[in-house]
Amino acid sequence: MKALYLYDSYLKECKSSVLEIRNEGTQIFLDQTVLYARGGGQPTDFGKLVRASDNAEFSVVNVTKVDGKISHEVDKPGLVTGDAVRVLVNWDRRYKLMKMHTAAHTLASIMHKEKGVLITGNQIEEDKTRFDFNLETFNLDEMQLLVQKANQALNRNLDVKTYFLPREEAMKIPGVVKLAGALPPEITELRIVEIGDVDLQADGGTHVRNTSEVGEIELIKLENKGKSNKRLYFKLK
Ligand SMILES: [Zn+2]
């Protein structure tokens, strides 16, 4: 199973073949895919599988990781092992998620550099993103200033690079793994996402090629969830 989006997030379709079927024909495992399996705060891609022999279409409604493999949940049974298919991504949704993901890394990095904030949870969506973070006190003006700094960084038209490093080498970069405990020992190579001089971390998500594609971050609201537990929502305009 090759996750092609890890190498090129701009691929909108690929040829593939069905390796395995589960759940009465509704769970499809392919030899390669362009559809993102949800994880790391980024939700599933939607898309479709089109069978080469008769152009029959199967909508992909959820993509997840199951037993270390990527599972495509489709709307109806009918595909069989060995079928040749085309895999197409709902690009409109995906591109919005790519912009959001690059924006999220940029803002998180500014929050960390300026205030020592650590993001404890995040959920990216097409129209908004949620950050949970640890900070004792905050106010709207202070957070607006951080958003402004993130927008200044995005406005510098920074290239976003993704590449792979051997685990040993990657782990020498301070702070490269944001959730250290979550890294399984069998992973020998880390995918690095580098946003200019603003952020560098191990990440499996899809990102734009340049921050000029992102647009502008706009704070929607702040919430106080406890003593050192805060939440914010932002969107892109
Ligand atoms: Zn990420």
Residues whose N, C-alpha, C, O or C-beta is under 5 A from the ligand:
A	BS01	ZN	G40 D203 G205
